[in-house]
Amino acid sequence: MPPALSRILIVRTDNIGDVVLTLPLAGYLKGLIPGVQVDLVCRAYAAPVVRCCRHVDRVLALEELDIDRLFRDHDYDTVIFAFPHRAIGRAARRAHVANRVGSSHRLHHWISCNRLAHFSRARSPLHEAQLNFALLKAIGIEHQPELPELCALYGLDAPRTAGVDGMFDPARFNLILHPKSNGNGREWPLARYAELAALLRDDPDVAIWVTGSRAEGELLAREGQALLASPNVHNLCGRLDLTGLVALIGMADGLVASGTGPLHVSAALGQPTLGLFPPIKPIDIARWGALGRNAVSLSAEQACETCTDAQHCRCMEAIQAGQVAGVIAEWRARMSLRRRGMQREEVPA
């Protein structure tokens, strides 16, 4: 029998995409245990996304946290290390938190955790969002969700912000391109993004919005001039904070990106989302693909000879702009059908 759980802390202090893929775990626990409180520790830069999740009661930013007081100020009976953190693990052990859950392949978990889950993320065929559920076995909860079940457990809602409302023309198809990944994933070449913009250039019903950080915008200004110079492209790099970006994604008609945080945010929101990935484990679609009810992913058919070299890998280049444009055409066709259906419903009998 699993132990009684009433106040759970999930620790996930790595990147935004990883944090988003942990939200279904919170959603599942909320549905499984009536009245349970689920809090989450993440890095401060990811906190605005987690605050948009209705399954997380309290978001604790790591940089603002007094770890020595954490378990004195909050009476947690369970802490789940979806990502290891030595200091929080030591504090949980000192506070005698009843259930301290971590994976057994981290040696320090043998000291700080009293409930170990035995599995390997690197060698598993499961998606990252599914792997988080393997931790629950250590507290007697045996459930391995299928991917469609996970899509319904995010609990993520896009905020509304004054700076973003009204930015899009609702009569057009507003497409977000997020070309860079802050070095966290294999990226589709900027030349391919420029080719995609060129394929869509002559369609007046399509508006393209390029997003990214200020530093990524500076890089695009140097290396992505062909993309930014396209007349149908609007450059938003560095203009939005994370809350604004989530709001923008929630209003868009589609998003294209490689394996990066905004990709997973878009998929979690249920938006039309296309992820671009290399065919190499453990960074392929099976492990990190866009996971959402309107999300799809593309990959080259096979790994290239230099696939282990992120700087010279041709796998991402092998994904053609025409393939991506084909997916976007399908999104637009579905949107057109929905709009016609709505218009028919508005016509009085």
C-alpha positions as CSV (number, residue, x, y, z in Angstrom):
1,M,0.0,0.0,0.0
2,P,1.3,3.5,-0.8
3,P,1.9,5.8,2.2
4,A,-0.6,8.5,3.1
5,L,0.4,11.6,1.1
6,S,-1.0,15.1,1.8
7,R,1.8,17.6,1.1
8,I,4.1,16.8,-1.8
9,L,7.1,18.8,-3.0
10,I,8.4,18.1,-6.5
11,V,12.0,19.2,-7.3
12,R,12.8,20.0,-10.9
13,T,15.5,22.6,-11.2
14,D,16.8,22.2,-14.8
15,N,15.5,23.7,-18.0
16,I,12.0,25.0,-19.0
17,G,11.2,22.1,-21.3
18,D,12.1,19.5,-18.6
19,V,10.0,21.3,-16.1
20,V,7.0,21.4,-18.4
21,L,7.3,17.7,-19.0
22,T,7.1,17.2,-15.2
23,L,3.7,19.0,-14.9
24,P,1.7,15.8,-15.8
25,L,3.1,14.2,-12.7
26,A,1.6,17.0,-10.6
27,G,-1.7,16.6,-12.5
28,Y,-1.8,12.9,-11.9
29,L,-1.1,13.2,-8.2
30,K,-3.8,15.9,-7.9
31,G,-6.4,13.5,-9.5
32,L,-5.2,10.5,-7.6
33,I,-5.2,11.9,-4.1
34,P,-8.2,14.1,-3.1
35,G,-7.1,17.3,-1.3
36,V,-3.3,16.7,-1.8
37,Q,-1.1,19.8,-2.0
38,V,1.5,19.7,-4.7
39,D,4.3,22.3,-4.7
40,L,7.2,22.5,-7.1
41,V,10.8,23.9,-6.8
42,C,12.2,25.1,-10.1
43,R,14.7,27.7,-11.2
44,A,13.5,31.3,-11.1
45,Y,13.6,31.7,-14.9
46,A,11.1,28.8,-15.3
47,A,8.8,29.8,-12.5
48,P,6.5,32.0,-14.7
49,V,5.6,28.9,-16.7
50,V,4.8,26.7,-13.6
51,R,2.6,29.5,-12.2
52,C,0.4,28.9,-15.3
53,C,-0.2,25.3,-14.1
54,R,-3.4,24.8,-12.2
55,H,-2.1,21.6,-10.7
56,V,0.7,23.2,-8.8
57,D,-0.4,24.9,-5.5
58,R,2.9,26.8,-4.8
59,V,5.9,27.6,-7.0
60,L,9.2,27.9,-5.2
61,A,12.0,29.6,-7.1
62,L,15.3,27.9,-6.2
63,E,17.3,31.2,-6.2
64,E,14.9,32.7,-3.7
65,L,14.7,29.7,-1.4
66,D,16.2,29.4,2.0
67,I,16.9,25.7,1.8
68,D,17.8,25.3,5.5
69,R,14.3,26.6,6.4
70,L,12.4,24.9,3.6
71,F,11.2,21.9,5.5
72,R,10.7,23.8,8.7
73,D,8.5,26.4,7.0
74,H,6.5,23.8,4.9
75,D,5.4,20.5,6.5
76,Y,6.0,18.2,3.6
77,D,5.5,14.5,4.0
78,T,6.9,13.7,0.6
79,V,9.6,15.2,-1.6
80,I,10.1,13.8,-5.2
81,F,13.4,14.5,-6.9
82,A,12.5,14.6,-10.6
83,F,15.8,16.3,-10.9
84,P,18.5,15.7,-8.3
85,H,19.5,18.5,-5.9
86,R,22.1,17.6,-3.3
87,A,21.4,20.6,-0.9
88,I,17.6,20.0,-0.9
89,G,18.2,16.3,-0.5
90,R,20.4,16.9,2.6
91,A,17.8,19.3,4.1
92,A,15.0,16.8,3.6
93,R,17.0,14.1,5.3
94,R,17.8,16.4,8.3
95,A,14.1,17.3,8.6
96,H,13.2,13.6,8.5
97,V,10.7,14.0,5.7
98,A,8.8,10.7,5.7
99,N,9.1,10.0,2.0
100,R,12.2,11.1,0.1
101,V,12.1,9.8,-3.4
102,G,14.9,9.7,-5.9
103,S,16.4,7.6,-8.6
104,S,18.9,4.9,-7.4
105,H,21.6,5.7,-10.1
106,R,22.5,8.9,-8.2
107,L,24.9,7.9,-5.5
108,H,24.0,10.8,-3.2
109,H,20.3,9.6,-3.3
110,W,21.4,6.5,-1.3
111,I,22.2,8.9,1.5
112,S,19.5,11.6,1.2
113,C,16.6,9.5,0.0
114,N,14.8,6.6,1.8
115,R,12.7,5.5,-1.2
116,L,14.7,4.7,-4.3
117,A,13.3,4.1,-7.8
118,H,15.4,1.8,-9.9
119,F,15.5,2.9,-13.6
120,S,17.7,4.5,-16.1
121,R,16.6,7.6,-18.1
122,A,19.5,7.3,-20.6
123,R,18.6,3.7,-21.6
124,S,14.9,3.9,-21.4
125,P,12.6,3.8,-24.5
126,L,10.1,5.9,-22.7
127,H,9.3,9.6,-23.2
128,E,10.8,12.0,-20.6
129,A,7.3,12.8,-19.3
130,Q,6.6,9.1,-18.8
131,L,9.9,8.5,-17.0
132,N,8.9,10.9,-14.2
133,F,6.2,8.4,-13.3
134,A,8.8,5.7,-12.7
135,L,9.6,7.6,-9.5
136,L,6.2,6.9,-8.0
137,K,6.9,3.2,-7.9
138,A,9.2,4.0,-4.9
139,I,6.1,5.0,-2.9
140,G,3.9,2.1,-4.1
141,I,2.1,3.9,-7.0
142,E,2.3,1.6,-10.0
143,H,1.1,3.6,-13.0
144,Q,2.8,4.0,-16.4
145,P,0.6,6.4,-18.5
146,E,0.3,6.2,-22.2
147,L,1.3,9.4,-24.1
148,P,-2.4,10.5,-24.9
149,E,-3.1,10.3,-21.1
150,L,-0.2,12.7,-20.4
151,C,-1.5,15.3,-22.8
152,A,-4.6,15.8,-20.6
153,L,-2.6,16.2,-17.4
154,Y,-0.5,19.3,-18.0
155,G,-3.1,21.7,-16.6
156,L,-1.3,24.6,-18.3
157,D,-3.3,27.8,-19.2
158,A,-1.8,30.7,-21.1
159,P,-2.1,34.1,-19.3
160,R,-3.4,37.3,-20.9
161,T,-1.1,40.2,-20.9
162,A,-1.6,43.8,-22.0
163,G,1.6,43.8,-24.0
164,V,0.6,40.8,-26.1
165,D,-3.2,41.2,-26.5
166,G,-3.9,42.7,-29.8
167,M,-0.5,41.9,-31.3
168,F,-1.9,39.4,-33.8
169,D,-4.3,40.1,-36.6
170,P,-6.9,37.4,-36.0
171,A,-7.8,37.2,-39.7
172,R,-4.3,35.9,-40.5
173,F,-2.5,32.7,-39.7
174,N,0.0,33.7,-37.0
175,L,3.0,31.4,-37.0
176,I,5.7,31.5,-34.3
177,L,9.2,30.3,-35.3
178,H,11.6,29.8,-32.3
179,P,14.9,29.1,-34.1
180,K,17.4,28.8,-31.2
181,S,17.5,26.7,-28.1
182,N,20.0,28.4,-25.8
183,G,22.3,25.5,-26.6
184,N,20.0,22.9,-25.1
185,G,19.2,21.0,-28.3
186,R,20.0,20.2,-31.9
187,E,18.8,23.1,-33.9
188,W,17.2,23.3,-37.4
189,P,19.6,25.4,-39.5
190,L,18.8,29.1,-39.8
191,A,19.0,28.6,-43.6
192,R,16.1,26.2,-43.4
193,Y,14.0,28.7,-41.4
194,A,14.7,31.3,-44.1
195,E,13.6,28.8,-46.8
196,L,10.4,28.2,-44.9
197,A,9.7,31.9,-44.6
198,A,10.4,32.3,-48.4
199,L,7.9,29.5,-49.1
200,L,5.2,31.4,-47.1
201,R,6.3,34.9,-48.3
202,D,3.7,35.4,-51.0
203,D,0.7,34.4,-48.9
204,P,-0.9,37.5,-47.4
205,D,-2.8,35.5,-44.9
206,V,0.3,34.3,-43.1
207,A,2.3,36.3,-40.5
208,I,5.5,34.9,-39.1
209,W,6.8,35.9,-35.6
210,V,10.3,35.0,-34.6
211,T,10.9,34.7,-30.9
212,G,14.0,34.2,-28.7
213,S,16.1,35.9,-26.1
214,R,17.9,39.2,-26.6
215,A,21.2,37.3,-27.0
216,E,19.6,35.0,-29.6
217,G,18.3,38.1,-31.4
218,E,21.8,39.5,-31.6
219,L,23.0,36.1,-33.0
220,L,20.1,36.1,-35.6
221,A,21.1,39.7,-36.6
222,R,24.6,38.3,-37.5
223,E,23.8,34.9,-38.9
224,G,20.1,34.9,-39.7
225,Q,19.7,38.0,-41.9
226,A,18.0,36.0,-44.7
227,L,15.2,35.0,-42.2
228,L,14.8,38.4,-40.6
229,A,14.9,40.2,-43.9
230,S,11.8,38.4,-45.2
231,P,8.9,40.8,-45.5
232,N,6.5,38.5,-43.8
233,V,8.7,38.1,-40.7
234,H,8.3,40.1,-37.4
235,N,11.3,39.9,-35.0
236,L,10.2,39.7,-31.4
237,C,13.6,38.5,-30.0
238,G,14.3,40.1,-26.6
239,R,11.0,41.9,-26.5
240,L,9.0,39.5,-24.3
241,D,9.6,38.1,-20.8
242,L,8.7,34.5,-20.2
243,T,5.1,35.3,-19.1
244,G,4.7,37.4,-22.3
245,L,6.1,34.5,-24.4
246,V,3.6,32.0,-22.9
247,A,0.8,34.5,-23.6
248,L,2.0,34.9,-27.2
249,I,2.2,31.1,-27.7
250,G,-1.3,30.8,-26.3
251,M,-2.7,33.2,-28.9
252,A,-0.7,31.9,-31.9
253,D,-2.0,29.5,-34.6
254,G,1.1,27.4,-34.6
255,L,4.7,27.1,-33.5
256,V,7.8,25.5,-35.0
257,A,11.0,24.8,-33.0
258,S,13.6,22.2,-32.2
259,G,13.7,20.6,-28.8
260,T,13.5,23.6,-26.6
261,G,11.3,25.0,-23.8
262,P,8.8,27.1,-25.9
263,L,8.2,23.9,-28.0
264,H,7.0,22.0,-24.9
265,V,5.0,25.0,-23.6
266,S,3.2,25.2,-26.9
267,A,2.5,21.5,-27.0
268,A,1.3,21.5,-23.3
269,L,-1.1,24.4,-24.1
270,G,-2.7,22.2,-26.9
271,Q,-1.5,24.5,-29.7
272,P,-0.6,23.3,-33.1
273,T,3.1,22.5,-32.5
274,L,5.9,21.0,-34.7
275,G,9.1,19.8,-33.1
276,L,12.2,19.1,-35.1
277,F,14.6,16.5,-33.8
278,P,17.7,14.4,-34.8
279,P,17.3,10.6,-35.0
280,I,19.8,9.8,-32.3
281,K,19.2,8.6,-28.8
282,P,18.7,9.9,-26.2
283,I,17.7,13.2,-27.8
284,D,15.3,11.9,-30.4
285,I,11.5,12.1,-30.8
286,A,10.9,9.0,-28.6
287,R,12.5,10.7,-25.6
288,W,11.8,14.4,-26.1
289,G,9.2,14.8,-28.9
290,A,6.5,17.5,-28.7
291,L,3.8,16.0,-26.5
292,G,0.3,17.5,-26.8
293,R,-3.1,16.9,-28.4
294,N,-2.1,19.0,-31.5
295,A,1.6,18.4,-31.5
296,V,3.7,16.5,-34.0
297,S,7.4,16.0,-34.6
298,L,9.7,15.5,-37.6
299,S,13.1,13.8,-37.8
300,A,15.5,12.7,-40.5
301,E,15.1,9.0,-41.4
302,Q,18.5,8.0,-40.2
303,A,21.5,9.4,-38.3
304,C,24.2,11.0,-40.4
305,E,27.9,10.0,-40.0
306,T,28.7,13.1,-37.9
307,C,25.6,12.9,-35.7
308,T,27.6,12.9,-32.5
309,D,29.0,16.3,-33.4
310,A,26.4,18.9,-32.7
311,Q,28.2,21.6,-34.6
312,H,28.6,19.6,-37.8
313,C,25.6,17.2,-37.7
314,R,23.6,17.1,-40.9
315,C,20.6,15.3,-39.5
316,M,18.6,18.5,-38.7
317,E,19.6,19.9,-42.1
318,A,18.0,16.8,-43.7
319,I,14.6,18.0,-42.6
320,Q,13.3,20.0,-45.6
321,A,11.5,23.3,-45.4
322,G,8.9,21.8,-47.7
323,Q,8.1,19.1,-45.1
324,V,7.6,21.8,-42.4
325,A,5.5,23.9,-44.8
326,G,3.3,20.8,-45.4
327,V,2.5,20.5,-41.7
328,I,1.7,24.2,-41.6
329,A,-0.6,23.7,-44.6
330,E,-2.5,21.0,-42.7
331,W,-2.9,23.3,-39.6
332,R,-4.3,26.0,-41.8
333,A,-6.7,23.6,-43.5
334,R,-8.0,22.5,-40.1
335,M,-8.3,26.1,-38.9
336,S,-10.2,27.0,-42.1
337,L,-12.7,24.1,-41.5
338,R,-13.2,25.2,-37.9
339,R,-13.9,28.8,-38.9
340,R,-16.4,27.7,-41.6
341,G,-18.1,25.5,-39.0
342,M,-18.3,28.5,-36.6
343,Q,-19.7,30.7,-39.3
344,R,-22.4,28.1,-40.1
345,E,-23.4,27.9,-36.4
346,E,-23.7,31.7,-36.3
347,V,-26.1,31.8,-39.3
348,P,-29.7,31.9,-37.9
349,A,-32.0,29.1,-39.0
